[in-house]
Amino acid sequence: MEFQQHTVQSVDKAITLLEILLQNGAPMTLADLSQRSGFPKSTTHALLSTMRRRSMITQRSDGRYYLGLRLFECGCAVAAEWDISRVARPYLENLAAATGASTFLSVIDGSTVMNIEHCAGSDGLHVVSEAGHRLPLHATSQGKLLLSAFSDGEVLRRAGTMPIFTPHTIGNSETLLAAMERIRREGYAVEDGEYRIGLRSVSAPVYDRNGNMAYAIGVVGFFRRVASEEFAAVIAHTREVGRTLSHALGYRE
């Protein structure tokens, strides 16, 4: 399901001013910003004043405007977020070594789930999607796991029409919500040939320091059956690595 796109003009204009300042690389006058943006001076001044009150914009002693400290804080937060790839890499490698299968770290993004890091297993099978590749929420273990952190209403909104990929794909809201209940109760999610026939995976949560489920860490491969001792061991390994990575990110149970 694609989310309907709405443009809020005031927000769009404010971002335009921020981008102009970023590209210019130096403080600018109200007149310069008005000219570059094409906005009236009154509109430009109102937008700048609003952003200045929120520390997004700084006004220098000579009256010129520049990017504010709040944007620096936001940039640091983004950098810390994407640094997860470096932090998670050894955990993914250890999990791949323990299970012999490919591993991945994923994050939810709107109506899809995206792999942001992965590691090939010793089985030599490259079945995990490359970093940046988007996958359906309802048909993957990482997607279902990350969906389970939301309310049932939000789960259905994000899952949308739920296209069918295999005979095992969840295709209706009742089955999906039942899966959510099971995942919340058990603390992990399993994919059993729901996106690709023969491909099975398990995902466990990775929590941030605030206790939010921020990522899914998982294992994927051509396991024979999910109801087997082999797969039960994979589940246990995955959950344990998810816990230790969460602790590395500052989460305390």
C-alpha positions as CSV (number, residue, x, y, z in Angstrom):
1,M,0.0,0.0,0.0
2,E,1.4,3.4,-0.9
3,F,0.7,6.2,1.5
4,Q,-1.2,9.1,0.0
5,Q,1.1,12.0,-0.5
6,H,0.2,15.4,0.8
7,T,2.3,18.6,0.6
8,V,2.1,21.1,3.4
9,Q,3.2,24.3,1.7
10,S,4.6,26.0,4.8
11,V,6.7,23.0,5.6
12,D,7.9,22.6,2.0
13,K,8.9,26.3,2.0
14,A,10.7,26.0,5.3
15,I,12.7,23.1,3.9
16,T,13.5,25.1,0.8
17,L,15.1,27.8,2.9
18,L,17.1,25.3,4.9
19,E,18.4,23.7,1.6
20,I,19.4,27.2,0.3
21,L,21.4,27.9,3.4
22,L,23.0,24.5,3.3
23,Q,24.0,24.9,-0.4
24,N,25.2,28.4,0.2
25,G,27.5,27.4,3.0
26,A,27.5,30.8,4.6
27,P,25.0,33.1,6.5
28,M,22.6,34.9,4.3
29,T,20.4,38.1,4.6
30,L,16.7,38.1,4.5
31,A,16.8,39.8,1.1
32,D,19.1,37.1,-0.3
33,L,17.0,34.3,1.0
34,S,13.8,35.9,-0.4
35,Q,15.4,36.4,-3.8
36,R,16.9,32.9,-4.0
37,S,13.7,31.2,-2.8
38,G,11.2,33.4,-4.7
39,F,9.2,33.8,-1.6
40,P,7.9,37.3,-0.5
41,K,10.0,38.9,2.2
42,S,7.1,38.7,4.7
43,T,6.7,35.0,4.1
44,T,10.5,34.4,4.3
45,H,10.7,36.4,7.5
46,A,7.8,34.5,9.1
47,L,9.3,31.1,8.3
48,L,12.8,32.1,9.5
49,S,11.4,33.5,12.8
50,T,9.5,30.3,13.4
51,M,12.5,28.1,12.7
52,R,14.7,30.4,14.9
53,R,12.4,29.9,17.8
54,R,12.9,26.1,17.4
55,S,16.7,26.6,17.1
56,M,16.6,25.3,13.5
57,I,17.9,28.7,12.3
58,T,20.4,31.0,14.0
59,Q,20.4,34.8,13.4
60,R,23.8,36.4,13.7
61,S,24.5,39.7,15.2
62,D,24.7,41.3,11.7
63,G,21.1,40.0,11.0
64,R,22.2,37.2,8.6
65,Y,20.6,33.8,9.0
66,Y,22.3,30.4,9.2
67,L,21.6,26.9,10.1
68,G,21.0,26.3,13.9
69,L,22.3,24.0,16.5
70,R,19.1,21.9,16.5
71,L,19.9,20.8,13.0
72,F,23.4,19.7,14.2
73,E,21.7,17.6,16.9
74,C,19.5,16.1,14.3
75,G,22.5,15.3,12.1
76,C,24.2,13.6,15.0
77,A,21.2,11.5,15.7
78,V,21.0,10.4,12.0
79,A,24.7,9.6,12.0
80,A,24.3,7.5,15.2
81,E,21.3,5.7,13.6
82,W,23.2,4.7,10.5
83,D,26.3,3.8,12.6
84,I,24.2,0.7,13.6
85,S,25.7,-1.0,10.5
86,R,29.2,-0.8,12.0
87,V,28.0,-1.8,15.5
88,A,25.9,-4.7,14.2
89,R,28.4,-6.2,11.8
90,P,30.3,-8.5,14.3
91,Y,27.0,-9.7,15.7
92,L,25.8,-10.6,12.2
93,E,29.1,-12.4,11.5
94,N,28.9,-14.4,14.8
95,L,25.3,-15.3,14.1
96,A,26.2,-16.4,10.6
97,A,29.1,-18.5,11.9
98,A,26.9,-20.1,14.6
99,T,24.0,-21.0,12.2
100,G,25.9,-21.5,8.9
101,A,23.2,-19.4,7.2
102,S,22.9,-15.8,6.0
103,T,22.1,-13.1,8.4
104,F,20.5,-9.6,8.1
105,L,19.6,-6.5,10.0
106,S,16.4,-4.7,8.9
107,V,14.4,-1.6,9.7
108,I,10.8,-0.7,8.9
109,D,10.2,2.1,6.5
110,G,6.6,3.0,5.9
111,S,4.9,0.1,4.2
112,T,8.1,-1.9,3.6
113,V,11.0,-3.4,5.5
114,M,14.5,-2.6,4.4
115,N,17.7,-4.6,5.0
116,I,20.5,-2.2,6.1
117,E,23.2,-4.8,6.6
118,H,23.8,-8.5,5.9
119,C,26.4,-11.3,6.1
120,A,26.7,-14.4,4.0
121,G,26.7,-17.7,5.8
122,S,29.2,-20.6,5.5
123,D,26.6,-22.6,3.3
124,G,27.7,-20.4,0.4
125,L,24.1,-19.5,-0.5
126,H,23.5,-15.8,-1.1
127,V,19.8,-15.7,-0.3
128,V,19.7,-12.5,1.7
129,S,18.7,-9.3,0.0
130,E,21.3,-6.6,-0.5
131,A,21.4,-3.6,1.9
132,G,18.9,-1.1,0.8
133,H,16.6,-3.6,-0.8
134,R,12.9,-3.4,0.3
135,L,10.7,-6.3,1.2
136,P,7.0,-6.8,2.0
137,L,6.0,-6.5,5.6
138,H,3.4,-9.3,5.7
139,A,5.5,-12.0,4.0
140,T,8.9,-11.8,5.8
141,S,9.9,-12.6,9.3
142,Q,11.6,-9.2,9.7
143,G,8.6,-7.4,8.4
144,K,6.1,-9.2,10.6
145,L,8.3,-8.8,13.6
146,L,8.6,-5.0,13.2
147,L,4.9,-4.7,12.4
148,S,4.1,-6.4,15.8
149,A,5.4,-3.3,17.6
150,F,2.4,-1.3,16.4
151,S,-1.3,-1.4,17.3
152,D,-3.5,-3.7,15.2
153,G,-5.0,-0.7,13.4
154,E,-1.6,0.5,12.4
155,V,-0.5,-3.0,11.4
156,L,-3.4,-3.3,8.9
157,R,-2.8,0.2,7.6
158,R,0.9,-0.5,6.9
159,A,0.3,-4.0,5.5
160,G,-2.2,-2.7,3.0
161,T,-3.6,-5.1,0.4
162,M,-1.1,-7.9,1.2
163,P,-0.2,-9.4,-2.2
164,I,0.3,-13.1,-2.4
165,F,3.7,-14.4,-3.3
166,T,3.4,-18.1,-2.5
167,P,0.6,-20.4,-1.3
168,H,1.9,-19.8,2.2
169,T,1.7,-16.0,2.1
170,I,-0.6,-14.3,4.7
171,G,-3.4,-12.7,2.6
172,N,-6.1,-11.5,5.0
173,S,-6.3,-9.3,8.1
174,E,-7.5,-12.0,10.5
175,T,-4.5,-14.3,9.8
176,L,-2.1,-11.3,10.0
177,L,-3.5,-10.2,13.3
178,A,-3.3,-13.7,14.7
179,A,0.3,-13.8,13.6
180,M,0.9,-10.5,15.4
181,E,-0.5,-11.9,18.7
182,R,1.8,-15.0,18.4
183,I,4.9,-12.9,17.7
184,R,4.2,-10.5,20.6
185,R,3.7,-13.5,22.9
186,E,6.8,-15.5,21.7
187,G,9.2,-12.6,21.1
188,Y,10.3,-13.6,17.6
189,A,8.9,-14.1,14.1
190,V,9.2,-16.9,11.5
191,E,8.8,-16.9,7.8
192,D,8.0,-20.3,6.3
193,G,8.1,-20.1,2.5
194,E,5.8,-17.0,2.6
195,Y,7.9,-14.8,0.2
196,R,9.9,-17.5,-1.7
197,I,9.1,-21.2,-1.7
198,G,11.6,-23.2,0.3
199,L,13.1,-20.1,2.0
200,R,12.7,-19.9,5.7
201,S,13.8,-17.3,8.2
202,V,13.6,-16.1,11.8
203,S,13.9,-12.6,13.2
204,A,14.4,-11.3,16.7
205,P,14.0,-7.8,18.0
206,V,16.8,-5.3,18.6
207,Y,15.8,-2.5,21.0
208,D,17.3,0.9,21.4
209,R,18.2,2.6,24.6
210,N,14.6,3.9,25.0
211,G,13.1,0.4,24.8
212,N,11.7,0.8,21.3
213,M,12.0,-2.1,18.8
214,A,14.3,-0.3,16.4
215,Y,15.6,-3.2,14.2
216,A,15.1,-6.9,13.4
217,I,18.1,-9.2,13.3
218,G,17.6,-12.5,11.5
219,V,18.7,-15.6,9.8
220,V,17.5,-16.8,6.4
221,G,18.2,-20.0,4.4
222,F,16.8,-23.2,2.9
223,F,16.1,-24.9,6.1
224,R,14.2,-28.2,5.8
225,R,11.5,-27.4,8.3
226,V,10.7,-24.8,10.9
227,A,9.5,-27.5,13.2
228,S,12.9,-29.1,13.8
229,E,15.7,-29.1,16.3
230,E,17.9,-27.5,13.8
231,F,15.6,-24.5,13.3
232,A,14.9,-24.3,17.1
233,A,18.6,-23.8,17.6
234,V,18.7,-21.1,15.0
235,I,15.8,-19.4,16.8
236,A,17.6,-19.5,20.1
237,H,20.9,-18.2,18.6
238,T,19.0,-15.3,16.9
239,R,17.1,-14.3,20.0
240,E,20.3,-14.3,22.1
241,V,22.2,-12.2,19.5
242,G,19.2,-9.8,19.4
243,R,19.4,-9.4,23.2
244,T,23.2,-8.8,23.2
245,L,23.0,-6.3,20.4
246,S,20.2,-4.5,22.2
247,H,22.4,-4.2,25.3
248,A,25.3,-2.9,23.1
249,L,22.9,-0.1,22.0
250,G,22.2,0.9,25.6
251,Y,19.0,-1.1,26.2
252,R,18.4,-2.4,29.7
253,E,15.6,-4.8,30.4
